[in-house]
Amino acid sequence: MNRRRIWKLVCIPVVGLVFLLGLLRPWEQDAPEREKGGIVLDADAVSWEGPQAPPDQEGIRIPGYGPLLFPAGEERVSLTLYNPEENDCYFVFSLYLDEETEPLYTSDYVQPGMAIQEVTLSRGLEAGEYALYIKMETYDPETQTAGNGASVKTALTVRQ
């Protein structure tokens, strides 16, 4: 065999492999949001240094929420949903209005020490007073098994 033919036999597969890897690259762009086991981390979560739990408190730390105010008709609203850094589990947050079974919002997994500061509701709300339930489901990061969850009730005022 001559050198030119050997060169073609080596280069063509290498160029093909590089091309194929280039096609698969968009799939890799999701990698920062994913961890082993297929857990999808919430892309809107940012590092958060919120209130700390007392050092002698045991178990999962559940954040409290005071009265909230949302603008009427808006789907994108400011609301900080955080997983205290002392926790060793992921949170998935869901928002429910009193007596409704469909959530207004559900997050992806939120790591300890991270928070979502704006959420997009499934619909804008009419002006009025509501009871809002912030449900927190907990998950083990290694096994993805669900743990004990919690639900915090707070007053929501929606104004024009």
Residue pairs with C-beta under 8 A, 6 or more apart in sequence:
32 41
33 40
33 41
33 42
33 43
33 108
34 40
34 41
35 41
35 141
37 142
37 144
38 144
39 90
39 109
39 139
39 141
39 144
40 108
40 109
41 108
41 109
41 110
41 111
42 107
42 108
42 109
42 110
42 114
42 116
43 108
44 107
44 116
44 117
44 118
44 119
45 107
45 110
45 111
45 114
45 115
45 116
46 114
46 115
46 116
46 117
47 113
47 114
47 115
48 80
48 82
48 85
48 113
48 114
48 115
49 85
49 113
50 63
50 80
50 82
50 84
50 115
51 63
51 84
52 84
52 85
52 86
53 61
53 84
53 86
60 87
60 89
60 138
60 147
60 148
60 150
61 84
61 86
61 87
62 136
62 150
62 152
63 81
63 82
63 84
63 136
63 152
64 152
65 134
65 152
65 154
66 154
67 154
67 155
67 156
67 157
68 79
68 132
68 154
68 155
68 156
68 157
69 156
69 157
69 158
69 159
70 77
70 79
70 125
70 156
70 157
70 158
70 159
71 77
71 158
71 159
71 160
72 124
72 125
72 126
72 127
72 158
72 159
72 160
73 124
73 125
73 126
74 121
74 124
75 120
75 121
75 122
75 123
75 124
76 118
76 119
76 120
76 121
77 118
77 119
77 121
78 117
78 118
79 95
79 116
79 117
79 118
79 119
80 115
80 116
80 117
81 91
81 93
81 107
81 110
81 115
81 116
81 119
81 134
82 110
82 114
82 115
82 116
83 89
83 90
83 91
83 110
83 111
83 112
83 113
83 114
83 115
84 112
84 113
85 112
85 113
86 112
87 112
87 138
88 112
88 141
89 112
89 138
89 139
89 140
89 141
89 147
90 109
90 110
90 111
90 112
90 138
90 139
90 140
90 141
91 107
91 109
91 110
91 136
91 137
91 138
91 139
92 106
92 107
92 108
92 109
92 110
92 136
92 137
92 139
93 105
93 106
93 107
93 110
93 116
93 134
93 135
93 136
94 103
94 105
94 106
94 107
94 134
94 135
94 137
95 103
95 104
95 105
95 106
95 119
95 121
95 132
95 133
95 134
95 135
96 102
96 103
96 104
96 132
96 133
96 135
97 104
97 125
97 130
97 131
97 132
97 133
97 156
98 130
98 131
98 132
98 133
102 122
103 122
103 135
104 121
104 122
104 123
104 125
105 119
105 120
105 121
105 122
107 116
107 119
109 139
110 116
111 141
125 158
126 158
127 158
127 159
127 160
128 157
128 158
129 155
129 156
129 157
129 158
130 155
130 156
130 157
130 158
131 153
131 154
131 155
131 156
132 153
132 154
132 155
132 156
133 151
133 152
133 153
134 151
134 152
134 153
134 154
135 149
135 150
135 151
136 149
136 150
136 151
136 152
137 146
137 149
138 146
138 147
138 148
138 149
139 145
139 146
139 147
140 147
